[in-house]
């Protein structure tokens, strides 16, 4: 139900952007948008997501607890750097790369007993948590409709994810690691209400069909809504909101990761 609600919202946003672009076209041929003529685009910025992360790990036939890393382990919200690069060999073709190094560290006293990777951590003991989630995205975008002040495109990408969580206490130290390439497909719509001001909506996702492998499960949805102010064709500023939902099961390890928050950064093009 939640996935369906997100899909309806995303569809409404995409239709709204296309409607705005079509309405603008009725007033005559617009001037070409600033910032849409380039071969290479580079972005650097900061993302400040709110973490909602639950993990579990079983071992030796011992079921693991569902651990809320915020409530149970004291993980706090923080900013992360984000880097993107776009290579545009032709007007409608783009190759995209994105890298976000996500990491959390915390020290907390457990207010309940938990089982992690077959080891029991009792209430009241100090636990040091280190969580890393490095993410690379390699994608191809084909803009099947391209006009002077708006376009719509198809996105095909592979997301490489490396998740590692370590729990240290005076009595035990355990970790889990999950590494996997995740394919995704989606789309992008961008419209320019003004010559140098753009609004963009992106959606990519993937769900592993049930029944293929009972030991593996995966669902991934990435929603990105942002506005871009282009000072010149070569320099711009971007502000947006990104929501990443990842549900995974790899053998005896499972997780439900939600990161949602605003980001901002600068663009250079040449």
Secondary structure, DSSP 4 states (H G I P E B T S, - for coil): -HHHHHHHHHHHHHHHHHHHHHHHHTTSPPPPPTT---SEEEEEEEEEEEEEEEEEE-BTTBPPP-EETTTTT------EEEEEEEEEEETTEEEEEEEEEEEEEEEEE-SS-EEETTEEE-TT-EEEEEEEEEEEEEEEEEEEEE-SSEEEEEEEEEEEEEEEEEEE-SS-EEEEEEEEEEEEEEEEEEEEEETTEEEEEEEEEEEPPTTS-TTEEEEEEEEEEEEEEESSSSEEEEEEEEEEEEEEEETTEEEEEEEEEEEEEEEEE-
